[in-house]
Amino acid sequence: MLFGDGVGRIHFIGIGGISMSALAKLTILKGYAVTGSDKRYSAEAESLTEWGAYVYVGSNEEIIKNADLVVYSQAIPSDDAELEACRKYGVKTIRRDYFLAEVAALYDAVVAVAGTHGKTTVTAMLAKIFKESGELFTAHVGGNTFDAGNLVYKGDKYFITEACEYKRSFLALRPDVAVVLNVEADHPDTYRSKDELFAAFASFIMNVNDGGVAVVNADTEFYRMNKCTYKDMHTFSVDSPSDCRAVNIRLLSNGRYGFSILHKGYPTSDISLKVAGRHNVRNALAAYLAATACGIKRDAVIRGIESFGGVAGRYEFKGFCSGAAVYADYAHHPTEVRAAVSTALLSAGGKRVITVFQPHTLSRTEALFDGFLNAFCDSDAVFVFKEYKARETSGGKTAYELYEGLKARRDEVFYFDDVITLANAVSEYCAPGDVLLVLGAGDISSFPSLIV
């Protein structure tokens, strides 16, 4: 048994979360009885019932009383009714990040992918590579791959996982390959300064087990400021000197790119990506280095990268709205917004790019406010939808304040706080040939279903 004698029933608080649901699935595969609760019903929760879990909305003291172990995330408040029930009945609890670390430690080797942007894509890309190689592995993905969902289980040798910096949860992991894709401010409720943020990522790298490898983006300020000094560091880049560099980068079609890899000064491989966006060139380099560090043969690495079709909600084509092609993207940071708009411009072929954006959390909107004001410059029109507050209830800046800031700088900016009115307005505004981007990490993800 994974967690010692006497543990047979495990309960997950917040089981509908993308990470928690993947861990619940893996726990079921390992032979445990799984129950779970959440504050609302979701597709992820529904899928878990098909796996054999008992899932409900709200709290249930009887379920908690009969659990052997309760897993909860750092987003769950300490006064949560089910956590209080755990204290009342003496039920053992464990935070999600420590639970993830305990699961990972059971594998022969751990590949952990960290970074402000791209974690889900690179983790899913690595899952595709390892699948092509025939290696035994489990991938814990922070999104749904189109062919395997958020958990890819092919065996117990390698454990591939996202490593999230929120609340420093990634520091619970002890990886054998630690990947750092990029480092930017994204969680102002966790990091008060750039130095704190950089120090956390440096600690993540220093957590690598003896004999392990760090894979780091040499194009980043984090790397240039020598914030990491791990003894076996492999670097990748597009613009800077590095161990593994993309050269001869070329636009193919529909926003996709091809490039050649220069590894330690020698040309090794030519790659044509199936996923759109220039940022995916760096993502592919990171996956290439991480996989080869694990001993995966180069031909399997290339097959995996080139056949990778993306992740749901990452520049995902949804259909047409009034003749406009609709793409949904999880972008909720200025850098991600700019990357999505840039990719859309290539797809639009001179037609308009129209953006629907929902800010995610009040604190992030305030901390990155100036960045958001500049992120939509290449979009022909911006529809701002009311913010998704997530765990926050006050402070920070609202979506309406962002709208006012954008309105002072440009034309064709609109604000809506009702999703039906927004859907009607967007449908009337779009025209054949336009590209419509729906951006955000909150409940805006359901918006495309109203318009396509």
N, C-alpha and C positions, 0 to 999 in steps of 0.2 A: 504493500500500500504506500501511496505517496507521502502521507502525513502521519504515519505511525499507527500503531494498533488503536482500535477504538474509534477511528474516524471513518464513518461509512456514509454519512449524509452531510452534504455541504450546501450551504445557502449563500446566495449572492444578492447583496443589496445594491440595486442599480443594475440589474442583470441585462437590461436592454441596451446598455452602452456597448459600443463596438468592440472595445477591448474585453470588457467583462463577459460579453456573450461568447467570444472566442474561447476564453478561459473556461467558461461553463461547458462548452462543447467538448473541449479536451478532457475535462474532468469526467464527463459522462463516458467518453471513450476509455478512460482508465478504470471504469467500473464502479464509480460512485453514484449514489442517488443524489440528484441535484434539484433544489428548489430555488426560486428567485423572486424578487419583488422589484417594482419600479413605481415611479410616481405617475406614469402613464403607459398605456399599451402601445406597442410599436411592432413594426415588421420583424425586428430582431427578436423581440420577445415571442412573437408568434412562431418564428422558425424554431425556437428552442423547445416548444411543446412537441414539435415533430421529432425532435431528438430524444424526447422522453422526459424532459424537465417539467416540473409543476411550477407555473409562473402565474403571478397575480399582481394586481395593482393595489397599492396601499400597504398596510402593515397587518401582520397576523402573528400574534403572540404565541399561539399554539405551534405554529410552524417553527418559530425560533426556539421554543422550549425543547423541541425534539431534534434540533440540529446538533451535529458534533463540531462543526466549524462554520463560522460566518465570515465571508469575504466582503469588504466594503472599500469604496474608493475614497480618495481625499476630498472629493466633491460632496460627500455625505456629511451633513452637519453632526456635531457630537451629540446634539439633543434629538436625533432621529429616533422615532418610536421603537424601531427594531433594534437599534444599538442599545437603547435603554433596556429593552427586554433581555438582551444578551447579558448586561450587567446584573439584572434582576435574577436571572437563572444561572449565572456563572458559565455561560456558553463562551467558549474560546473564540476570539476574533482575530483577524489578520487583515492588514491593509492590502489593497490590490497590488501595489508595487512589490511588497514583500512576498506575496503569494506568487506573483509572476517570477520573481527571483528564485524562489524555492523550486518551482516547476522547471525553470531553465537549468538549475544546477544538477538535475537528474540526467541531463544529456552529456554526451562526450565533449561537445564543443558548442559554444554559444556565439552567434553573430547578432550584434545589437546595432540598430541603425538609428542614429540621433541626428537632430538638425531642426531648425525652425521650419524649413520647407522641404517637402519631398520624401519624408520618412515612409509614408504609405506606398508611394510609387516604387521606391527602391526595395522595400521589403517584399512587395509583390513581384517585382522583377527578379529578385534573388530566388523567390519560390519557383518561378518559371525556369530559371537556370538550373536549380537543383533537380527539378523534375526532369528536365532534359537529360541531366547527367545520370539519372538512375540512382542517385544517392538516397540514403534513408534520412528523412528530415521532417520536422514540423515547423510550419510558419504561422506565427501569430501576427495577423495583419490588421492595421487600423482602418480598414475599409473593405469593401467587398470586391474581390476579383470576379471577373465575369464567368470564370469556369469553376471556381471552388469556394466562393464566399470569403469569410474572414479567418477561416482556419483551414490550412492545408496540412493534412496528416499523411505522411508517407513513411513514417518510422521514427526511431528514437536515437539517432546518432547526432544530428545537428539540430539545434534549436535556433530559428531565425525570428527575430522580434523587433518591433519598433521600440525605441527607448525615448520616452517623453520627458522633456525637461520641466514640465509643470510641477510645481511643488518639489522639484529636485527628485522626482520619483525614479529617474534613470540611474541614480547613484546606488540603488539597491542591487543592481545587476553587476555580475563579475564576468564580463564577456571575454572570449578568446579573440574575437575580431570586433573592434569598436569602430564604427563608421561615423564621421562627423561631416554632414553635407554642407552646412552653413550655420552661422550663429548670428541671429538678429533679435532685437527686443520684440517680445510677443506676449509676455506674461508680466505686466507691471505689478500684479498682485503677488508675484513671487520674487522678482528681482528688482531691487531699488536702483541699480546702476549697471552700466555696461561691465564694469570690473567684476561685480557679483556674478553676472551672467557668464562671462568668460571663465571665471574661476570654477564655476559649476561644470562647464564642459571640459575644462582641464582635468578636474577630478574624475569625470567619467572616463576619460582616456587613461588616467593613471590607475583605474580599477581593472584594467586588462590583466588577465592572468599571466603568470610567467610563461614566456615562450609565445605569447600572443602578438597580435598585430593591430596597430591603429591605422585607419584609412581616413585621410583628412584632405579637405578641399583647400588647395594652396592659393586659390583666388580670393580667399576671405581675409578680412581684417583680423579675425581671430588667429589665423595662422601667421600672418605677416607680423603681428605684434609678439610673436614667440610665446604665446600663452600656453603652448603645449610642447613638451620636450620628451615624449615617450621614445624609448631607445630603438624600437623597431616601428618606424612610422613610414607608411607608404602614401605618397601624395598624388593627387590628380588635379587637373586644371584645364582651362580653355585659354586663359590669357597670361598665365605665369609659368615660370620654369617649374617643373615637377617631374616625378617619376613616371607618370602616365598622363599623356597630354593628347587632347583631341586636335587634330590638324585637318586641313582640307575640308572644313565644315561647309556643307552645301545644302541649299534648299531643294527638296525633292518635289513634293506636291502636297496640297491640302495642309500646309503648315508642318509637314514632316521634314526631318533632316537626315542627312547622311554625313559620315565623317570617317577619318582614319585614326587609328590609335598608334601613338609613338610611345613605346614602353621602354624606359631606360635608354632612350636615344635611338631605338631601332623600330622601324615600322613593323607592326605585328598583324593588324586586322583592319578590314574595312567593314563598316556597319551601316545598315540602312534601318532607321527606326520606323516602327509601325505606329507609334504614338506621336501626336503633334506637340510642337513647342520646342524652342531652342534650349530651354532649361533642361529638357530631358537628355541633352547631350551629356551634361555633367552627371545627371542621375545614372546614365548608362556607364560612364567611367567609374563611378563609385561602385556599382554592382560588379563590374568587370574586375576591379581590384580586390573586392571582398571575396568574390567567388574563387579567383585564382589563388588568393591567400589560403583558402581552404583546400587547395589541391584539385579543384575542378578543372578538367581538361578544357583547353581553349576552344575547341570546336563546339563543345556543349555550352560554354559561356556565350559564344556568338549566336548559336541557335536560340538560346533562351532569350537573349536581348532582342533579337530581330523578330521573334514570334510574339513577344509580349504585347498584349492588346490593351493594356491600361487597367484602371480601377474605376468602379462606378463613382460618379460624382467628380471625376478629375477630367475636365474638358470632355465630358460625355455628350455625344449627340443624342438629343431627345426627340427630334421630329421637327415639324414646321408650324409656325404661327403666322398666319396671313402671308404666307410665302417666304417668311424669314426662317433661316436655319437656326434652331435653338440648341445651345450648348449649356450644360450645367457644370459648374466648377466650385469646389470647396473653398476657393480663395477668400480669406478673411483678413489678410495682411496686405499693406500697400505693395510689397514686392510681388506677392502672388497675384494681386489685381493687375499690376502692370504686365506680368507675364501672360496672363489670360487674355488681356486686351491685345497685346502684341501678337499672340497666336491667332486671335480672331481676325486681325487686320490682314493676315496672310490668306485666311480662308475667304474673306469678303471680296477679294479681287477688285477693290476700288469702290465697292458698295458701302453702305453705312454699317458701323458697329454700334449697337445699342446695348446698354448695360443696365441690368437690374441688380442692385446691391443692397444686402442687408448687413449692417454692422453687427459684430458679434462681441458682446459685453460692453458695458459703459466705460470701464477702465481702459480697455484696449483702444477704444475710439478716441478717448482723451489723450492717451500716451502717444498714439501714432497719428494724431489729428492732421498735422502738416503733411505727413506722408500720404494720407488719404486725399487731401486736397489736390495733390499733384498726381495721383495715381490714375485718374480718368482722362488725362489730357488728350489721349488719342481716341477716345470714345465720342461718337457724334451726339449721343444723348445719354443721360444718366437718370434712371428712376431709383430713387432712394426709398427703401421700405423700412418701416419702424424696426428698431433694434431688437435683437435677440439677447435678452439680459442674462440668460443662463442662471448662474448662481448668484448674480448681483441684484440688488434692489434699489440702490441709490448711488449718488456720486457720479463722477465721470462726465462724459458727454453723450448726448442722445443722437439718434439718427436725424432728427429734425435740425439739430445744431450743425451736423455735417452738411445737410442740405443747404442751410443758410450760408455756410462757408463756401460751398461750391457755387451757389447762386450769385455770390458777390464776385466771382471770378469768370463765370462763363454763362452762356445761354443754354437752353435745352436741358434744364435740370428740373426734376419733378419730385414731389414727395407724396407718399401714400401711407396710411396706417391701416387700411382695410384691404385684404388680399383680393376680394372680388372686384372692388373698384380698380385696383392695380391691374388685374388681369384684363379688364375691359379696356383700360387706357392703353396698355401695351399692345393689345390686339389691334386697336384702331391705329396706333402709331406705326407699327411695322408694315413693311412693304416687301414684295418679292425681291429676292437677292440680298436683303439685309442679313446680318448675323446678329442674333440676340444672345447675349451672355446673361446667365442667371448665376450670380455670385454670392457666396455666403456659407457659413457653417451651421446656421440655425434652422428654423422651420421653413425657411425659403426653399429648402430642398424639395418640398412638395409642390412648389409653384408651377413647374413645367407641366404637371398633369392637368392644370386648369386651362392651359392655352394651346396645347398641341393635340 
